[in-house]
């Protein structure tokens, strides 16, 4: 026999109060005595009562709900970002509705926003690559909805929380240079991605600092399969390189597989550095050296800053943020086959050992 879900009236009877009092407790009203609030909360727990969100929406109420528009969750980074956002929002008492789209153009994104607005979300986090003009158009077309962006140019005049690739990309080039590498290949992300372009430019600038240019550059689509194909194409072009910088960990996985199938050991013959520090990267073979982006902190900052703006009526300014990145050294890099580590790297290693001995 199917059990009936408890209702607002059931909670009221259990707590010995009116259903209006239960409603005030659920809506966070301050006009409820603490003892009464405690009885209602105990009744909710006892009955395992869950508020009817649809009924609240039909009544014209905004629930404690945020929206997230994201690219495919089949990619590791968007998936981990979505997980982090849902976790932080849940701790704050908010539900998160997710709309997935592979369309960055205005019509596809607006359709996703309309879907979320129909469900009366209070604010939306947009994790899609958008040019500054497109992001500004979205804000202008949806003045009633607070939008926070995770993948726009850093100088875009919209509310955003993003990672700054500069620290991590410079550290990658610096470390490989000190190991003795001079011939670098770059495996970038898709041209339409703002973050992919930022990573590529950051690599190029870091190489220029040493008077170097990449010997080969290719663009994948973030997938491991595209990383594999790009690496095969690079090898077929017979361009010599000893280090590969890759725009995400999944493409790095494909690149490593292609190298190993061509009897090129990583890192003995070619060093590989990924980007993202996804959960799986530490378990690649070999464990992947990668640029770390703290997705948990991104989720925390995005949700907290969105809620802070909502609490201030959405009109506050100056709450955008750029988060740092850093290099995580594992086992996919080494000195080039015919090279020697620089004195700078040896000095760094001596300092690291000395620090360990002082502990």
Secondary structure, DSSP 8 states (H G I E B T S, - for coil): -------HHHHHHHHTS-HHHHHHHHTT-S-S-HHHHHHHHHHHHHHT----HHHHHHTT---SEEEEEES-TTSHHHHHHHHHHHHHHHHTT-EEEEEE-S--SHHHHHHHHHHHHHTT-SEEEEES-B-HHHHHHHHHHTTTSEEEESSB-TT-SS-BEEE--HHHHHHHHHHHHHHT---EEEEE--TT-HHHHHHHHHHHHHHHHTT---SEEEE--SSHHHHHHHHHHHHHTT---SEEEESSHHHHHHHHHHHHHTT--TTTT-EEEEEE--GGGGGSSS--EEEE--HHHHHHHHHHHHHHHHHTTT---S--EEE--EEE--SS----TT----HHHHHHHHHHHHHHHH-
